[in-house]
Amino acid sequence: MSPTRLPALATLALVALLSACASAPPQGPPASLAATPQMPSAWLAPLPHQGSTQALAQWWHRFDDPALVGLIEQAQAASPTLRAAAARLTQARAEAQQAGAGWWPQVQAGAQASRAQQAPDFKPLSSGGAQVSAGWEVDLFGRVRAQNAAAQAQAEAAQAQWHEARVSLAADVAAAYLALRHAQAQEEIAERDVAAATELVQWAEQRRERGLESASDVALVRTQRAAAVAARADQRAQTAIALQTLAVLTAQPASALAPQLAAPPLQAASLQRRVPAAPPFAWTTLPPETLAQRPDLAAAHQQWLAAAQSEQSVRAEAWPQLSLTGLIGNARLGWRSGSPQGAVWSVGPSLSLPLFDGGLREGQRNAAQARTAQAAAAFEARWRGAVAEVEEALQRVVSAGERQREADTMQREWERIATDAARLAQAGVQSGPQRATTLRNALTAYSAAVAIRHEHAQAWVRLYRALGGGFEAASASAPAPAHPAQN
């Protein structure tokens, strides 16, 4: 190439660089990105605790059940799911650290030595040297900045997913614990029901022997007892299943966990086993911004931002890239007759200007834009689903609470009837079969009340999950939670 053409090429390169700087792409997310879905302005369902953020902060202590709180703490300490989420968070933060390294110059040191003789007539040649080199990319169009922002957003998403795993684990433990207590209570009811049904069978057999009862009536009573026995077996199985679920969640053998969670022994006098009751709620409106603290929504939002920043980085690669490089060192070249040596150095800019790539960069831009659109759509879908989940959870809590009040009223009424029947039977006014039948009806009412109380408590757990673990005061401006190792 002619030396006279070098200044012209340098001028063209400088003009291209300056024109690129004058028309640099905008910083931040691309304008084509879909807007963030808007929060709902109001809720159709009411809110617990009259909007008191402090009351919802103490979710599990509100059950006033130390065993439940202890199980959740054991599960949090032993869960492999949480360990995996914590590992993903550590990995994401390390990747963010790698991306942040692009802001700084990269300095390397090197040394080499060799000795060679290529032909018999040549003298042996030895060479050696050492140098320190440095390079730094001038982030003209925000490529490095966008890569760093994308990595930071992914780290924030991983942290939100770690908190989502904690919320989900706590809800799973609470649901299994409530199922255990419910099955134990129903097992006690079933035991009393089997005893009453057995008495009815005995009385029916005695009446049949005296010719006062038909065979079909006796068969019907036996069938009712068989159903009661089957119900008792089912509740025992449900108790074992719930205990095994808790054993898996807390990483403990079921045999070791069983003594800790054993129910009160069966007594003939009264029913002792209870289902933990959901805390009482008062209702008003739920602040729309509450959903913003759901960990899954926070993760989806950060993934959307990460995709947008990655798209920005890909777009910036279509513009010129300027790097500054430098090298300083010492070199030595030796023969038997002499060993010349001296310092070597170089410094200067390096400009890379894409001209033709066969559509490579266009394909990369289209793929990045599609990933951003996909992340935005996933975020919006998650947001809409979260709205529906909270609405459903709130309505279930309200409905279960109303039905629980009615069931409690019915239970008290049947308890009074059963008490009166027992008193009349002792006075000889009412027969034993009548008393046993009344007791079975009362047990049915009590079983229904226990089931609705359990459903109410489970609805409360679903509300906890739907709200992302409850909400605290000024949650919208609260700082990010600490790393797992700090908790």
Secondary structure, DSSP 8 states (H G I E B T S, - for coil): --GGGHHHHHHHHHHHHHHHHHT---SSS-TTS-------SS-SS-BGGGG-HHHHH-TTGGG--HHHHHHHHHHHHH-HHHHHHHHHHHHHHHHHHHHHGGGS-EEEEEEEEEEE--STTS--EEEEEEEEEEEEEE-SSSHHHHHHHHHHHHHHHHHHHHHHHHHHHHHHHHHHHHHHHHHHHHHHHHHHHHHHHHHHHHHHHHHHHTTSS-HHHHHHHHHHHHHHHHHHHHHHHHHHHHHHHHHHHHT--HHHHHHHT------SSS-------------B---GGGGGG-HHHHHHHHHHHHHHHHHHHHHHTTS-EEEEEEEEEEEEEEBTTB--EEEEEEEEEEEE-----TTHHHHHHHHHHHHHHHHHHHHHHHHHHHHHHHHHHHHHHHHHHHHHHHHHHHHHHHHHHHHHHHHHHHTTSS-HHHHHHHHHHHHHHHHHHHHHHHHHHHHHHHHHHHTTS---TTGGG------GGG-
